[in-house]
């Protein structure tokens, strides 16, 4: 069974801490490595979309998955 890398685009430090300290340890048992990526605040949909598209284009590995937490 292969590992999955879950990249979580997060709005702020609270969401970053939540992913790192609570979600990531639980997902490790399921062979999922969750990594928060800090946006530093969401000012609107256009910026969120731009950052998410940039992240997806940058990391096109077969094991990569993407989501957001705002």
Secondary structure, 3 states (H helix, E strand, C coil): CCCEEEEEEECCHHHHHHHHHHHHHHHHCCCEEEEEEECCCCCCHHHHHHHHHHHHHHCCCCCEEEEEEC
